[in-house]
Amino acid sequence: MTIYAPIFGKKNQIDDVDDISDSAGNADSVKRKLYDRNTDFQWVSTGETSGTSTITYTPGSSKNARLICIQNHNWKAFTIKYNTSTDFSPAISVSGNTTVTNHFFLVTEQAYNTLDISVTDTITASELRKAGQIYVSEELYTIPDSMPGNLNLPQPVQKNSVIPLSDGTVHNAYVRTVLNWNLPIAHATEAERDEFKTIFEYHRRNNFFFIPRPKTLTDDWDGVGVHMIWANAPDYYRFSTDFQEDGYNINMQLLQAGGI
């Protein structure tokens, strides 16, 4: 099992349905679910229950991949390559998966022109192939294991649509659960503090992808990885004690971002 401290990534590079093709020939409304930031709404390989289902992402220009997430899927066996047939390092190849529905991959940063996903089997045999979200992008910062602090997850907010019915009752339609995070850190070094300043500067024009509890490859990752906004003012200038040598406090309030 490989467990990492929280990771900040740049926003998803997959953000245009015109850059996605799949072997099922799905409509844009289906392919858009691969990056709509709602893992409950799944892409489905219509009509494909055997053989190989493929998803190909072709960006308008070369991109660099470091972080790759597949969330809320039913894939038993699959590979992810770049430029049609070249393996990442380490290679991404999963087979015999029986329980894991979320996968996180940390690869050596690699320039690519196409991202090529092949699914050959599902956890339950003969099902349509499904995925709630595919994320691929570059790394902003990984919090060191040695950095003091904690991750405080506030109560999840459930998004619903309450629809009145003609008989006087209501239908409560679940949409999704929104997770927001508080991230207080104490005794950060000046160099570590500067990394958070970099994240804040990036956030001036983009939201970022936050993975609080990453596990890699076939580990049972919890699947929590979402685009966030830095909601509070930049709070990383105060000393943790009365002395600069003891480091800085960093306080982040992260709210889940919508859109694409």
Backbone torsions as a table, in degrees:
resi	resn	phi	psi	omega
1	MET	NA	130.7	177.0
2	THR	-114.9	114.6	-177.6
3	ILE	-115.4	132.4	179.6
4	TYR	-114.8	158.1	170.7
5	ALA	-69.7	169.0	-177.4
6	PRO	-52.4	141.2	-177.1
7	ILE	-121.5	134.8	171.1
8	PHE	-103.4	128.4	176.4
9	GLY	-119.3	159.9	173.4
10	LYS	-69.5	168.2	-176.9
11	LYS	-62.7	159.2	-178.1
12	ASN	-58.6	130.3	176.1
13	GLN	-73.3	-23.4	178.1
14	ILE	-82.5	106.6	-176.0
15	ASP	-147.9	12.4	-178.7
16	ASP	-139.9	118.0	-176.9
17	VAL	-61.8	-24.6	179.0
18	ASP	-68.5	-16.6	-180.0
19	ASP	-91.2	0.6	-176.0
20	ILE	-112.9	133.8	169.7
21	SER	-131.1	149.4	175.4
22	ASP	-138.4	156.6	-174.5
23	SER	-69.2	-19.0	178.5
24	ALA	-78.4	-12.4	-178.6
25	GLY	65.7	37.3	-176.9
26	ASN	-65.9	154.3	175.6
27	ALA	-67.7	160.6	179.6
28	ASP	-56.7	-35.9	-177.9
29	SER	-62.9	-28.3	177.0
30	VAL	-82.8	-46.1	-178.8
31	LYS	-63.5	-31.0	179.5
32	ARG	-62.2	-24.0	179.8
33	LYS	-67.8	-13.1	177.1
34	LEU	-71.0	-16.9	-178.0
35	TYR	-141.9	20.4	-174.0
36	ASP	-80.4	2.0	179.0
37	ARG	68.0	21.4	173.7
38	ASN	-129.9	101.7	-174.7
39	THR	-71.3	-12.8	179.0
40	ASP	-76.8	-26.9	177.7
41	PHE	-91.5	110.4	-169.8
42	GLN	-100.1	141.6	162.8
43	TRP	-67.7	138.7	-179.4
44	VAL	-130.4	129.9	179.6
45	SER	-79.1	83.6	-173.8
46	THR	-53.3	123.7	175.8
47	GLY	82.9	-2.0	-176.7
48	GLU	-109.5	108.1	178.5
49	THR	-122.4	0.4	177.9
50	SER	-152.4	174.0	-178.1
51	GLY	72.2	-150.1	-176.3
52	THR	-113.5	125.6	172.1
53	SER	-102.1	134.9	-177.8
54	THR	-122.0	146.9	171.0
55	ILE	-128.0	127.8	179.8
56	THR	-124.6	126.6	174.7
57	TYR	-107.8	122.4	-178.4
58	THR	-122.9	95.8	-179.3
59	PRO	-68.5	161.6	-179.0
60	GLY	-66.9	-22.9	176.4
61	SER	-146.1	164.6	-177.6
62	SER	-57.8	138.7	178.2
63	LYS	-122.9	166.3	174.9
64	ASN	-112.5	131.1	179.5
65	ALA	-110.1	133.0	173.3
66	ARG	-130.2	-38.9	-178.7
67	LEU	-116.5	132.2	178.1
68	ILE	-135.2	125.5	179.2
69	CYS	-124.8	137.7	170.2
70	ILE	-121.4	119.1	-172.8
71	GLN	-117.2	141.0	174.8
72	ASN	52.9	60.0	179.8
73	HIS	-116.9	171.9	178.5
74	ASN	-124.9	33.9	-172.6
75	TRP	-88.2	126.1	175.2
76	LYS	-89.5	-37.8	-178.5
77	ALA	-139.3	127.7	-179.6
78	PHE	-161.3	160.1	173.8
79	THR	-131.5	153.7	172.5
80	ILE	-129.5	121.2	179.9
81	LYS	-127.2	176.4	175.4
82	TYR	-129.6	155.9	-178.6
83	ASN	50.8	47.1	174.8
84	THR	80.9	-52.8	-169.8
85	SER	-143.8	12.9	-176.1
86	THR	-97.7	133.8	-179.3
87	ASP	-77.3	143.5	166.9
88	PHE	-70.9	172.3	174.6
89	SER	-121.9	113.6	-3.2
90	PRO	-71.2	159.4	179.7
91	ALA	-63.2	144.1	178.3
92	ILE	-103.9	103.0	179.9
93	SER	-147.4	117.2	-178.5
94	VAL	-119.1	133.1	176.1
95	SER	-143.8	151.8	178.1
96	GLY	71.0	17.1	178.1
97	ASN	-69.5	129.5	-177.3
98	THR	-119.1	-14.1	-174.2
99	THR	-136.7	-25.0	-169.8
100	VAL	-82.4	124.5	-178.9
101	THR	-112.1	1.4	175.7
102	ASN	-135.2	131.0	179.4
103	HIS	-128.9	139.0	175.6
104	PHE	-123.8	132.3	-179.2
105	PHE	-125.4	130.4	175.8
106	LEU	-113.1	110.2	-174.6
107	VAL	-114.6	161.3	170.4
108	THR	-60.2	129.7	-175.0
109	GLU	-53.9	130.2	-170.3
110	GLN	-137.8	127.8	172.0
111	ALA	-72.7	141.0	-179.6
112	TYR	-147.1	155.8	175.3
113	ASN	-110.2	-25.9	171.3
114	THR	-138.8	146.6	171.4
115	LEU	-111.5	123.5	-168.3
116	ASP	-122.4	114.5	-177.7
117	ILE	-110.9	130.0	178.2
118	SER	-124.7	124.0	179.6
119	VAL	-113.0	125.6	-175.9
120	THR	-115.1	-9.8	-179.6
121	ASP	-160.4	155.8	177.8
122	THR	-115.3	158.3	-177.8
123	ILE	-58.1	-45.0	170.0
124	THR	-98.6	120.9	-172.7
125	ALA	-57.6	144.8	173.3
126	SER	67.6	20.6	172.8
127	GLU	-86.8	156.0	167.9
128	LEU	-63.0	145.1	-179.7
129	ARG	-79.7	134.8	-172.2
130	LYS	-134.7	152.5	173.4
131	ALA	-157.0	136.3	-179.1
132	GLY	-86.8	-27.6	-176.5
133	GLN	-165.7	139.6	170.6
134	ILE	-123.0	126.5	179.4
135	TYR	-123.2	133.8	173.9
136	VAL	-145.3	131.8	179.2
137	SER	-171.2	-167.2	-179.6
138	GLU	-98.9	160.6	179.5
139	GLU	-87.0	135.9	171.2
140	LEU	-92.2	-50.5	-176.8
141	TYR	-168.2	140.9	170.6
142	THR	-111.6	123.9	-179.4
143	ILE	-66.3	128.6	-179.9
144	PRO	-63.0	145.6	177.2
145	ASP	-58.9	-28.2	-175.3
146	SER	-82.2	-7.5	-176.0
147	MET	-75.0	120.6	179.5
148	PRO	-66.8	147.4	177.8
149	GLY	149.7	-171.8	179.4
150	ASN	-153.0	164.2	177.2
151	LEU	-111.4	112.2	-178.0
152	ASN	-105.3	110.8	-178.8
153	LEU	-94.0	109.2	176.5
154	PRO	-64.3	170.9	-179.9
155	GLN	-60.0	130.8	178.2
156	PRO	-61.1	147.7	177.4
157	VAL	-105.8	119.9	-179.9
158	GLN	-90.9	130.7	178.8
159	LYS	-97.2	123.2	-177.5
160	ASN	-129.9	163.4	170.2
161	SER	-126.8	110.9	-177.6
162	VAL	-92.5	114.4	-173.7
163	ILE	-109.4	116.1	176.9
164	PRO	-66.0	138.7	177.9
165	LEU	-106.8	163.1	-173.9
166	SER	-66.1	-23.1	-179.7
167	ASP	-87.8	8.4	177.4
168	GLY	94.0	-10.5	176.0
169	THR	-89.8	-179.2	179.7
170	VAL	-128.1	157.0	172.3
171	HIS	-113.1	120.7	-177.5
172	ASN	-96.7	103.2	-177.0
173	ALA	-93.9	115.6	178.7
174	TYR	-71.9	135.1	177.5
175	VAL	-106.2	-62.1	175.9
176	ARG	-172.3	168.2	175.5
177	THR	-102.3	132.6	179.5
178	VAL	-104.3	129.1	-179.9
179	LEU	-111.7	128.1	174.3
180	ASN	-115.6	153.7	-173.4
181	TRP	-129.4	143.7	164.4
182	ASN	-106.4	133.3	-177.9
183	LEU	-129.5	87.9	175.5
184	PRO	-94.1	131.5	-179.2
185	ILE	-129.0	137.9	179.8
186	ALA	-117.4	151.6	172.9
187	HIS	61.5	36.9	174.2
188	ALA	-74.1	142.1	176.1
189	THR	-71.9	169.1	179.0
190	GLU	-63.9	-37.9	178.9
191	ALA	-65.7	-41.3	177.9
192	GLU	-66.2	-40.8	177.5
193	ARG	-59.2	-39.2	-179.3
194	ASP	-64.4	-29.9	176.5
195	GLU	-64.2	-38.9	177.8
196	PHE	-70.8	-31.8	173.5
197	LYS	-62.9	-37.6	177.0
198	THR	-63.1	-42.1	177.9
199	ILE	-61.4	-43.1	-179.3
200	PHE	-64.1	-39.9	179.4
201	GLU	-65.9	-40.3	175.7
202	TYR	-60.7	-38.5	-175.9
203	HIS	-70.8	-14.0	178.3
204	ARG	-59.3	-28.4	-176.8
205	ARG	-124.5	-7.7	-178.3
206	ASN	-144.1	150.0	164.4
207	ASN	-83.8	169.7	-175.0
208	PHE	-128.3	164.1	-178.4
209	PHE	-101.3	126.1	-175.4
210	PHE	-116.9	125.6	178.1
211	ILE	-116.9	99.1	-173.4
212	PRO	-72.3	-32.4	-174.6
213	ARG	-135.8	67.8	-175.3
214	PRO	-75.0	138.8	168.5
215	LYS	-132.5	147.5	-171.0
216	THR	-109.2	163.6	175.1
217	LEU	55.7	-127.4	-170.8
218	THR	-86.6	8.2	175.8
219	ASP	-66.7	157.2	-178.0
220	ASP	-84.8	73.8	176.8
221	TRP	-62.6	142.9	-176.4
222	ASP	-74.8	-7.9	175.9
223	GLY	80.6	3.2	-179.4
224	VAL	-82.6	105.6	175.9
225	GLY	-158.2	116.1	-172.1
226	VAL	-142.5	157.3	172.2
227	HIS	-74.6	134.8	-175.3
228	MET	-127.4	160.1	166.4
229	ILE	-116.9	148.1	176.4
230	TRP	-85.9	104.5	-166.7
231	ALA	-83.8	-31.3	-177.4
232	ASN	-93.4	169.7	176.0
233	ALA	-65.3	157.4	179.9
234	PRO	-61.8	112.9	-174.9
235	ASP	-118.9	78.8	179.9
236	TYR	-144.7	25.1	-178.2
237	TYR	-104.0	-15.1	-173.6
238	ARG	-84.0	141.8	175.2
239	PHE	-72.3	149.0	178.0
240	SER	-70.8	-28.4	174.4
241	THR	-132.7	-157.6	178.7
242	ASP	-81.6	-1.5	-172.9
243	PHE	-123.0	133.9	179.2
244	GLN	-61.1	-30.6	-178.5
245	GLU	-63.1	-22.4	-179.7
246	ASP	-84.4	-0.2	173.7
247	GLY	91.7	-172.3	-171.8
248	TYR	-116.1	151.7	167.1
249	ASN	-88.0	140.9	174.5
250	ILE	-126.8	127.8	179.2
251	ASN	-127.6	119.1	178.6
252	MET	-120.1	135.0	170.5
253	GLN	-113.9	113.8	-174.0
254	LEU	-107.2	128.5	177.0
255	LEU	-115.5	141.2	-178.4
256	GLN	-67.2	132.0	-178.3
257	ALA	-93.6	145.2	175.4
258	GLY	-98.3	-162.9	176.2
259	GLY	73.1	-153.6	-179.2
260	ILE	-130.5	NA	NA
